[in-house]
Amino acid sequence: MLGLLLLYWIGKYFYKLAEEYNKSEWGYAVLGILVYYGGIFFFGLIAGIIGEIVSPGFSETFNETLFGFIMLPFGILSCYLLYKYLEKTWKKNRPKNEIDTIGM
C-alpha cells in the first residue's frame, strides 16, 4: 500500500510539472514512475554485484524485503534528479512573451 501511495505522488508531481510547461501530462507521469523503478533496478543491480564481490553468497542470505527498503531512496533520488533536470531545461527553453519584453 505504501508503494502505491509513493507511485501516486511521483506521478502527481511529474504530471503537474508537465502541465505547467504544456507538455504531455500523462506521458511524463508514467516516465517518472518508470524512472523510479529503473533507479531501483539499476542501483539494486550495482549493490548486488558489489555485495557478491565483497562477500560471495551475499544474495542468497540477504533479506529481500530489507534490500527493497534500502533501494527505496535510490529510486526517489533518480526521480528527483530527473524532475530537476526537466524543470531546469524547460524553464530555460520557455518562450518569452513579447509583451513582457516591450520597453527593454
Secondary structure, DSSP 8 states (H G I E B T S, - for coil): -HHHHHHHHHHHHHHHHHHHTTS-HHHHHHHHHHHHHHHHHHHHHHHHHHHHHHSTTHHHHS-HHHHHHHHHHHHHHHHHHHHHHHHHHHHHT----HHHHTT-
